[in-house]
Amino acid sequence: MLQISFIRENKEQAIRLLAIKNFNASELIDEVIQLDDKRKATQKLLDDQLSESNKLAKLIGDLYKSGDTAKANEFKQKTADLKLSSKVLADDLALISKNLADKLIEFPNIPHSSVPAGKTAEDNEIIYEEGGIPILYDGAKPHWELIKQYDIIDFDLGNKVTGAGFPFYKAAGARLQRALINFFLDEAIKSGYTEFQPPLFVNEDSAYGTGQLPDKEGQMYYIGEDNFYLIPTAEVPITNIYRNVILKEDEFPVKNVAYSNCFRREAGSYGKDVRGLNRLHQFDKVEIVQIQHPGKSYETLEAMKDYVASLLRKLELPFRILRLCGGDMSFTSALTYDFEVFSAAQKMWLEVSSVSNFESFQANRLKLRFKDKDGKINLAHTLNGSALALPRIVAALLENNQIPEGIKIPKALQSYTGFDLIS
């Protein structure tokens, strides 16, 4: 959530930068400033009346002590009138404050100055590419045919037990999945991240804190009876560890990693690009989260970007890095890098990771702050990244590594799988 002080002091800059996200902020900014002016004026009236009421209470006590009961009773009536008036003002203030908060959460995060303008993924900027495109043998197959051939993932069984988008992993497929999870966790721990195993449900405050609520696109699964949400990523519970927390400056950086199931409705997704493992309702992901000093968050973002690249390099997958344009960025992000791997049988790039800096946007919602060396309280910066999301990694590994004898396992995974070939 943007800070009202930033909006008031940088009105034209906010309008210009939010336009990069294709968000017209002019009218909303005027509404917010007017509401904030009204809030301040109402707060001052209320404070003045409460101050006067306190002074009268002291005066009434003194009058009773001096024996001037008539005058004391006269002021008591005035105090009663002030209490009624103050109650009306307090109710007005609460309503104004709620309306202001409701308006503030409509603003997306301000994009970083390096974010290119654009409306769709076609406008994203490719900033790096590594690895040659695999040349497959004649008769190579897409992963949805390979998984049937080797009987390692069962979509039909998932459809029977649950529904579309909830596959069963089995035999070598399950072991490959577990190998990737352990590999990603071990790599993160070696890089200084602390491992967590988070709950898969969060409450409304947590979903609001990281910006998933309000859920404008209806992508979260909701358990109405308990008012819980299934997590779309471990970012939500892990970042919410620090909701309403004040850190010390010397605690930075906070580095956490978590494996979790992730749940997304993927409403509106259809077509050839969502076949097989390309888009699921339940999937596995290892997530890295950092809480950082505002002066170091972009340096940290670059380090996180390099870390994800190192994982793809060890998996021997061709990949590229994109800087997302304003129209393709998330509501909460200030700058996002997407990672895509090339899936040889499908002849297409598949997104496998997003690494983002949210600056203070989430921290303001979370009330995640830190005390600097001078004792001043400031908002921290939050960052997160997929390291990595498994379904499309598995799809690319199966397709790119297929040979007539089976599917080769990258060297980095062989000690985890216990085999070097799926046959």
PEKA-V892236 format. One record per residue. N is the residue number from 1. RES is the residue in one letter. PHI is phi in whole degrees, 0 to 359 (* if undefined). PSI is psi in whole degrees, 0 to 359 (none if undefined). OMEGA is omega as a letter, one per 30 degrees, with the letter a starting at -180 (none if undefined). Layout:
n:N res:RES phi:PHI psi:PSI omega:OMEGA
n:N res:RES phi:PHI psi:PSI omega:OMEGA
This chain:
n:1 res:M phi:* psi:134 omega:l
n:2 res:L phi:289 psi:149 omega:l
n:3 res:Q phi:278 psi:138 omega:a
n:4 res:I phi:299 psi:327 omega:l
n:5 res:S phi:296 psi:321 omega:l
n:6 res:F phi:295 psi:316 omega:a
n:7 res:I phi:298 psi:317 omega:a
n:8 res:R phi:293 psi:318 omega:a
n:9 res:E phi:275 psi:344 omega:a
n:10 res:N phi:226 psi:45 omega:a
n:11 res:K phi:304 psi:306 omega:a
n:12 res:E phi:293 psi:322 omega:l
n:13 res:Q phi:296 psi:318 omega:l
n:14 res:A phi:298 psi:317 omega:l
n:15 res:I phi:299 psi:315 omega:a
n:16 res:R phi:295 psi:314 omega:a
n:17 res:L phi:288 psi:322 omega:l
n:18 res:L phi:292 psi:335 omega:l
n:19 res:A phi:297 psi:334 omega:l
n:20 res:I phi:295 psi:331 omega:l
n:21 res:K phi:271 psi:13 omega:a
n:22 res:N phi:60 psi:36 omega:l
n:23 res:F phi:244 psi:119 omega:l
n:24 res:N phi:274 psi:106 omega:a
n:25 res:A phi:261 psi:354 omega:a
n:26 res:S phi:305 psi:304 omega:a
n:27 res:E phi:294 psi:318 omega:a
n:28 res:L phi:294 psi:321 omega:l
n:29 res:I phi:297 psi:318 omega:l
n:30 res:D phi:297 psi:319 omega:l
n:31 res:E phi:298 psi:317 omega:a
n:32 res:V phi:295 psi:316 omega:l
n:33 res:I phi:296 psi:319 omega:l
n:34 res:Q phi:297 psi:317 omega:l
n:35 res:L phi:295 psi:321 omega:l
n:36 res:D phi:292 psi:322 omega:l
n:37 res:D phi:298 psi:316 omega:a
n:38 res:K phi:294 psi:321 omega:l
n:39 res:R phi:298 psi:315 omega:a
n:40 res:K phi:297 psi:316 omega:a
n:41 res:A phi:296 psi:318 omega:l
n:42 res:T phi:293 psi:320 omega:l
n:43 res:Q phi:298 psi:320 omega:l
n:44 res:K phi:294 psi:316 omega:l
n:45 res:L phi:301 psi:316 omega:a
n:46 res:L phi:295 psi:315 omega:l
n:47 res:D phi:299 psi:318 omega:l
n:48 res:D phi:296 psi:319 omega:a
n:49 res:Q phi:290 psi:321 omega:l
n:50 res:L phi:294 psi:322 omega:l
n:51 res:S phi:296 psi:316 omega:l
n:52 res:E phi:296 psi:321 omega:l
n:53 res:S phi:297 psi:320 omega:l
n:54 res:N phi:295 psi:320 omega:l
n:55 res:K phi:295 psi:319 omega:l
n:56 res:L phi:295 psi:322 omega:l
n:57 res:A phi:300 psi:318 omega:l
n:58 res:K phi:294 psi:318 omega:l
n:59 res:L phi:297 psi:319 omega:l
n:60 res:I phi:298 psi:319 omega:l
n:61 res:G phi:299 psi:318 omega:l
n:62 res:D phi:295 psi:322 omega:a
n:63 res:L phi:293 psi:320 omega:l
n:64 res:Y phi:297 psi:319 omega:l
n:65 res:K phi:296 psi:325 omega:a
n:66 res:S phi:277 psi:353 omega:l
n:67 res:G phi:92 psi:2 omega:a
n:68 res:D phi:274 psi:72 omega:a
n:69 res:T phi:295 psi:321 omega:a
n:70 res:A phi:299 psi:314 omega:l
n:71 res:K phi:293 psi:322 omega:l
n:72 res:A phi:298 psi:317 omega:l
n:73 res:N phi:295 psi:325 omega:l
n:74 res:E phi:297 psi:317 omega:l
n:75 res:F phi:288 psi:332 omega:l
n:76 res:K phi:297 psi:322 omega:l
n:77 res:Q phi:295 psi:320 omega:l
n:78 res:K phi:295 psi:322 omega:l
n:79 res:T phi:297 psi:319 omega:l
n:80 res:A phi:298 psi:319 omega:l
n:81 res:D phi:295 psi:320 omega:l
n:82 res:L phi:296 psi:323 omega:l
n:83 res:K phi:296 psi:318 omega:l
n:84 res:L phi:295 psi:316 omega:l
n:85 res:S phi:295 psi:320 omega:l
n:86 res:S phi:295 psi:323 omega:l
n:87 res:K phi:296 psi:318 omega:l
n:88 res:V phi:297 psi:315 omega:l
n:89 res:L phi:296 psi:320 omega:l
n:90 res:A phi:297 psi:319 omega:l
n:91 res:D phi:295 psi:318 omega:l
n:92 res:D phi:298 psi:317 omega:a
n:93 res:L phi:297 psi:318 omega:l
n:94 res:A phi:297 psi:319 omega:l
n:95 res:L phi:292 psi:317 omega:l
n:96 res:I phi:298 psi:316 omega:a
n:97 res:S phi:297 psi:321 omega:l
n:98 res:K phi:294 psi:316 omega:l
n:99 res:N phi:298 psi:322 omega:l
n:100 res:L phi:295 psi:314 omega:l
n:101 res:A phi:298 psi:319 omega:l
n:102 res:D phi:297 psi:324 omega:l
n:103 res:K phi:287 psi:321 omega:a
n:104 res:L phi:297 psi:325 omega:a
n:105 res:I phi:284 psi:356 omega:l
n:106 res:E phi:281 psi:341 omega:a
n:107 res:F phi:282 psi:130 omega:l
n:108 res:P phi:287 psi:171 omega:l
n:109 res:N phi:291 psi:151 omega:l
n:110 res:I phi:289 psi:128 omega:l
n:111 res:P phi:286 psi:149 omega:l
n:112 res:H phi:296 psi:155 omega:a
n:113 res:S phi:298 psi:339 omega:a
n:114 res:S phi:274 psi:354 omega:a
n:115 res:V phi:289 psi:124 omega:l
n:116 res:P phi:286 psi:150 omega:l
n:117 res:A phi:290 psi:155 omega:l
n:118 res:G phi:159 psi:165 omega:a
n:119 res:K phi:246 psi:329 omega:a
n:120 res:T phi:227 psi:178 omega:l
n:121 res:A phi:300 psi:336 omega:l
n:122 res:E phi:296 psi:340 omega:a
n:123 res:D phi:263 psi:3 omega:l
n:124 res:N phi:291 psi:153 omega:a
n:125 res:E phi:255 psi:119 omega:l
n:126 res:I phi:283 psi:119 omega:a
n:127 res:I phi:251 psi:347 omega:a
n:128 res:Y phi:198 psi:144 omega:l
n:129 res:E phi:215 psi:138 omega:a
n:130 res:E phi:215 psi:141 omega:l
n:131 res:G phi:97 psi:142 omega:l
n:132 res:G phi:278 psi:150 omega:l
n:133 res:I phi:288 psi:124 omega:a
n:134 res:P phi:298 psi:141 omega:l
n:135 res:I phi:256 psi:116 omega:a
n:136 res:L phi:266 psi:159 omega:l
n:137 res:Y phi:287 psi:159 omega:l
n:138 res:D phi:300 psi:135 omega:a
n:139 res:G phi:93 psi:4 omega:l
n:140 res:A phi:298 psi:151 omega:a
n:141 res:K phi:237 psi:155 omega:l
n:142 res:P phi:289 psi:162 omega:a
n:143 res:H phi:297 psi:329 omega:a
n:144 res:W phi:292 psi:341 omega:l
n:145 res:E phi:271 psi:324 omega:l
n:146 res:L phi:297 psi:320 omega:a
n:147 res:I phi:293 psi:332 omega:l
n:148 res:K phi:283 psi:319 omega:a
n:149 res:Q phi:299 psi:318 omega:a
n:150 res:Y phi:259 psi:2 omega:l
n:151 res:D phi:54 psi:55 omega:a
n:152 res:I phi:243 psi:341 omega:l
n:153 res:I phi:219 psi:135 omega:a
n:154 res:D phi:238 psi:103 omega:l
n:155 res:F phi:283 psi:325 omega:a
n:156 res:D phi:296 psi:318 omega:l
n:157 res:L phi:294 psi:320 omega:l
n:158 res:G phi:298 psi:321 omega:l
n:159 res:N phi:295 psi:323 omega:l
n:160 res:K phi:293 psi:313 omega:a
n:161 res:V phi:281 psi:323 omega:a
n:162 res:T phi:233 psi:291 omega:a
n:163 res:G phi:164 psi:181 omega:a
n:164 res:A phi:297 psi:140 omega:l
n:165 res:G phi:90 psi:12 omega:l
n:166 res:F phi:229 psi:71 omega:a
n:167 res:P phi:285 psi:159 omega:l
n:168 res:F phi:266 psi:132 omega:l
n:169 res:Y phi:263 psi:139 omega:a
n:170 res:K phi:216 psi:156 omega:l
n:171 res:A phi:50 psi:235 omega:a
n:172 res:A phi:296 psi:333 omega:l
n:173 res:G phi:293 psi:318 omega:l
n:174 res:A phi:293 psi:322 omega:l
n:175 res:R phi:291 psi:323 omega:l
n:176 res:L phi:296 psi:318 omega:l
n:177 res:Q phi:299 psi:312 omega:a
n:178 res:R phi:294 psi:324 omega:l
n:179 res:A phi:297 psi:316 omega:l
n:180 res:L phi:296 psi:317 omega:l
n:181 res:I phi:301 psi:310 omega:a
n:182 res:N phi:295 psi:322 omega:l
n:183 res:F phi:298 psi:312 omega:a
n:184 res:F phi:296 psi:319 omega:l
n:185 res:L phi:294 psi:315 omega:a
n:186 res:D phi:297 psi:319 omega:l
n:187 res:E phi:296 psi:320 omega:l
n:188 res:A phi:293 psi:318 omega:l
n:189 res:I phi:297 psi:320 omega:l
n:190 res:K phi:297 psi:335 omega:a
n:191 res:S phi:267 psi:11 omega:l
n:192 res:G phi:95 psi:10 omega:l
n:193 res:Y phi:273 psi:145 omega:l
n:194 res:T phi:266 psi:129 omega:a
n:195 res:E phi:278 psi:137 omega:l
n:196 res:F phi:235 psi:151 omega:l
n:197 res:Q phi:243 psi:102 omega:a
n:198 res:P phi:271 psi:164 omega:l
n:199 res:P phi:293 psi:154 omega:a
n:200 res:L phi:268 psi:349 omega:l
n:201 res:F phi:249 psi:145 omega:l
n:202 res:V phi:229 psi:159 omega:l
n:203 res:N phi:274 psi:178 omega:a
n:204 res:E phi:296 psi:321 omega:a
n:205 res:D phi:298 psi:321 omega:l
n:206 res:S phi:291 psi:316 omega:l
n:207 res:A phi:295 psi:326 omega:l
n:208 res:Y phi:290 psi:320 omega:a
n:209 res:G phi:300 psi:322 omega:a
n:210 res:T phi:263 psi:3 omega:l
n:211 res:G phi:95 psi:7 omega:l
n:212 res:Q phi:286 psi:332 omega:l
n:213 res:L phi:251 psi:143 omega:f
n:214 res:P phi:296 psi:139 omega:a
n:215 res:D phi:272 psi:82 omega:a
n:216 res:K phi:295 psi:331 omega:a
n:217 res:E phi:260 psi:2 omega:l
n:218 res:G phi:62 psi:38 omega:a
n:219 res:Q phi:267 psi:350 omega:a
n:220 res:M phi:266 psi:142 omega:l
n:221 res:Y phi:279 psi:135 omega:a
n:222 res:Y phi:237 psi:134 omega:l
n:223 res:I phi:255 psi:96 omega:a
n:224 res:G phi:297 psi:320 omega:a
n:225 res:E phi:300 psi:325 omega:a
n:226 res:D phi:251 psi:356 omega:a
n:227 res:N phi:58 psi:44 omega:l
n:228 res:F phi:248 psi:157 omega:l
n:229 res:Y phi:238 psi:137 omega:l
n:230 res:L phi:285 psi:137 omega:a
n:231 res:I phi:287 psi:137 omega:l
n:232 res:P phi:276 psi:346 omega:a
n:233 res:T phi:191 psi:153 omega:l
n:234 res:A phi:293 psi:347 omega:l
n:235 res:E phi:309 psi:322 omega:a
n:236 res:V phi:294 psi:302 omega:l
n:237 res:P phi:293 psi:325 omega:a
n:238 res:I phi:291 psi:315 omega:l
n:239 res:T phi:294 psi:325 omega:a
n:240 res:N phi:288 psi:352 omega:l
n:241 res:I phi:305 psi:329 omega:a
n:242 res:Y phi:257 psi:14 omega:l
n:243 res:R phi:294 psi:133 omega:a
n:244 res:N phi:61 psi:33 omega:l
n:245 res:V phi:245 psi:140 omega:l
n:246 res:I phi:249 psi:112 omega:l
n:247 res:L phi:274 psi:163 omega:l
n:248 res:K phi:267 psi:148 omega:a
n:249 res:E phi:302 psi:326 omega:a
n:250 res:D phi:282 psi:0 omega:l
n:251 res:E phi:277 psi:346 omega:l
n:252 res:F phi:286 psi:148 omega:f
n:253 res:P phi:277 psi:147 omega:l
n:254 res:V phi:269 psi:123 omega:a
n:255 res:K phi:234 psi:114 omega:a
n:256 res:N phi:234 psi:149 omega:l
n:257 res:V phi:226 psi:147 omega:l
n:258 res:A phi:210 psi:139 omega:l
n:259 res:Y phi:264 psi:141 omega:l
n:260 res:S phi:203 psi:159 omega:l
n:261 res:N phi:289 psi:149 omega:l
n:262 res:C phi:233 psi:147 omega:a
n:263 res:F phi:230 psi:123 omega:l
n:264 res:R phi:220 psi:134 omega:a
n:265 res:R phi:291 psi:332 omega:a
n:266 res:E phi:52 psi:45 omega:l
n:267 res:A phi:299 psi:135 omega:l
n:268 res:G phi:86 psi:359 omega:a
n:269 res:S phi:275 psi:128 omega:l
n:270 res:Y phi:199 psi:171 omega:l
n:271 res:G phi:103 psi:181 omega:a
n:272 res:K phi:294 psi:334 omega:a
n:273 res:D phi:282 psi:359 omega:l
n:274 res:V phi:247 psi:16 omega:a
n:275 res:R phi:288 psi:154 omega:l
n:276 res:G phi:58 psi:233 omega:a
n:277 res:L phi:273 psi:1 omega:a
n:278 res:N phi:297 psi:328 omega:l
n:279 res:R phi:207 psi:118 omega:a
n:280 res:L phi:236 psi:162 omega:l
n:281 res:H phi:274 psi:331 omega:l
n:282 res:Q phi:232 psi:130 omega:l
n:283 res:F phi:209 psi:166 omega:a
n:284 res:D phi:259 psi:145 omega:a
n:285 res:K phi:206 psi:144 omega:l
n:286 res:V phi:255 psi:127 omega:a
n:287 res:E phi:243 psi:136 omega:l
n:288 res:I phi:251 psi:137 omega:a
n:289 res:V phi:229 psi:135 omega:l
n:290 res:Q phi:231 psi:141 omega:l
n:291 res:I phi:250 psi:127 omega:a
n:292 res:Q phi:220 psi:159 omega:l
n:293 res:H phi:296 psi:139 omega:a
n:294 res:P phi:305 psi:328 omega:a
n:295 res:G phi:285 psi:351 omega:a
n:296 res:K phi:236 psi:4 omega:a
n:297 res:S phi:291 psi:327 omega:a
n:298 res:Y phi:283 psi:328 omega:l
n:299 res:E phi:298 psi:320 omega:l
n:300 res:T phi:293 psi:320 omega:l
n:301 res:L phi:301 psi:317 omega:l
n:302 res:E phi:296 psi:321 omega:l
n:303 res:A phi:294 psi:321 omega:l
n:304 res:M phi:294 psi:321 omega:l
n:305 res:K phi:299 psi:315 omega:l
n:306 res:D phi:295 psi:325 omega:l
n:307 res:Y phi:295 psi:314 omega:l
n:308 res:V phi:298 psi:320 omega:l
n:309 res:A phi:301 psi:323 omega:a
n:310 res:S phi:295 psi:326 omega:l
n:311 res:L phi:294 psi:315 omega:a
n:312 res:L phi:294 psi:326 omega:l
n:313 res:R phi:296 psi:316 omega:a
n:314 res:K phi:292 psi:334 omega:l
n:315 res:L phi:274 psi:359 omega:l
n:316 res:E phi:62 psi:37 omega:a
n:317 res:L phi:254 psi:133 omega:l
n:318 res:P phi:293 psi:136 omega:a
n:319 res:F phi:215 psi:163 omega:l
n:320 res:R phi:221 psi:158 omega:a
n:321 res:I phi:242 psi:133 omega:l
n:322 res:L phi:241 psi:141 omega:l
n:323 res:R phi:266 psi:120 omega:a
n:324 res:L phi:288 psi:142 omega:l
n:325 res:C phi:283 psi:168 omega:a
n:326 res:G phi:303 psi:321 omega:a
n:327 res:G phi:285 psi:345 omega:a
n:328 res:D phi:253 psi:1 omega:a
n:329 res:M phi:277 psi:159 omega:l
n:330 res:S phi:287 psi:162 omega:l
n:331 res:F phi:304 psi:323 omega:a
n:332 res:T phi:266 psi:345 omega:a
n:333 res:S phi:276 psi:146 omega:l
n:334 res:A phi:263 psi:329 omega:l
n:335 res:L phi:203 psi:131 omega:a
n:336 res:T phi:229 psi:134 omega:l
n:337 res:Y phi:254 psi:129 omega:l
n:338 res:D phi:258 psi:143 omega:l
n:339 res:F phi:249 psi:134 omega:l
n:340 res:E phi:234 psi:140 omega:l
n:341 res:V phi:250 psi:152 omega:a
n:342 res:F phi:270 psi:127 omega:l
n:343 res:S phi:258 psi:109 omega:a
n:344 res:A phi:293 psi:319 omega:a
n:345 res:A phi:288 psi:328 omega:l
n:346 res:Q phi:277 psi:343 omega:a
n:347 res:K phi:56 psi:49 omega:l
n:348 res:M phi:207 psi:158 omega:l
n:349 res:W phi:272 psi:137 omega:a
n:350 res:L phi:241 psi:128 omega:l
n:351 res:E phi:291 psi:131 omega:a
n:352 res:V phi:235 psi:350 omega:a
n:353 res:S phi:200 psi:146 omega:l
n:354 res:S phi:233 psi:132 omega:l
n:355 res:V phi:240 psi:122 omega:a
n:356 res:S phi:227 psi:149 omega:l
n:357 res:N phi:251 psi:124 omega:l
n:358 res:F phi:262 psi:1 omega:a
n:359 res:E phi:49 psi:229 omega:a
n:360 res:S phi:263 psi:8 omega:a
n:361 res:F phi:299 psi:309 omega:l
n:362 res:Q phi:291 psi:319 omega:a
n:363 res:A phi:301 psi:325 omega:l
n:364 res:N phi:293 psi:321 omega:l
n:365 res:R phi:292 psi:320 omega:a
n:366 res:L phi:280 psi:345 omega:a
n:367 res:K phi:57 psi:44 omega:l
n:368 res:L phi:266 psi:111 omega:a
n:369 res:R phi:229 psi:173 omega:l
n:370 res:F phi:218 psi:154 omega:l
n:371 res:K phi:258 psi:121 omega:a
n:372 res:D phi:279 psi:181 omega:a
n:373 res:K phi:294 psi:339 omega:l
n:374 res:D phi:269 psi:3 omega:l
n:375 res:G phi:87 psi:4 omega:a
n:376 res:K phi:279 psi:141 omega:a
n:377 res:I phi:266 psi:127 omega:a
n:378 res:N phi:229 psi:160 omega:l
n:379 res:L phi:282 psi:138 omega:l
n:380 res:A phi:279 psi:174 omega:l
n:381 res:H phi:249 psi:144 omega:l
n:382 res:T phi:242 psi:145 omega:l
n:383 res:L phi:220 psi:153 omega:l
n:384 res:N phi:206 psi:164 omega:l
n:385 res:G phi:200 psi:151 omega:l
n:386 res:S phi:280 psi:128 omega:a
n:387 res:A phi:215 psi:55 omega:g
n:388 res:L phi:219 psi:173 omega:l
n:389 res:A phi:279 psi:133 omega:a
n:390 res:L phi:277 psi:320 omega:a
n:391 res:P phi:305 psi:312 omega:a
n:392 res:R phi:284 psi:333 omega:l
n:393 res:I phi:298 psi:314 omega:l
n:394 res:V phi:298 psi:316 omega:l
n:395 res:A phi:302 psi:313 omega:a
n:396 res:A phi:292 psi:320 omega:l
n:397 res:L phi:299 psi:316 omega:a
n:398 res:L phi:295 psi:314 omega:a
n:399 res:E phi:288 psi:315 omega:a
n:400 res:N phi:287 psi:334 omega:a
n:401 res:N phi:255 psi:12 omega:a
n:402 res:Q phi:283 psi:136 omega:l
n:403 res:I phi:227 psi:168 omega:a
n:404 res:P phi:305 psi:330 omega:a
n:405 res:E phi:276 psi:347 omega:a
n:406 res:G phi:153 psi:209 omega:a
n:407 res:I phi:239 psi:119 omega:a
n:408 res:K phi:285 psi:144 omega:l
n:409 res:I phi:260 psi:130 omega:l
n:410 res:P phi:304 psi:147 omega:a
n:411 res:K phi:305 psi:322 omega:a
n:412 res:A phi:297 psi:339 omega:a
n:413 res:L phi:259 psi:348 omega:a
n:414 res:Q phi:296 psi:325 omega:l
n:415 res:S phi:289 psi:341 omega:l
n:416 res:Y phi:272 psi:320 omega:a
n:417 res:T phi:282 psi:327 omega:a
n:418 res:G phi:84 psi:4 omega:l
n:419 res:F phi:212 psi:159 omega:a
n:420 res:D phi:246 psi:1 omega:a
n:421 res:L phi:209 psi:133 omega:l
n:422 res:I phi:266 psi:119 omega:a
n:423 res:S phi:222 psi:none omega:none
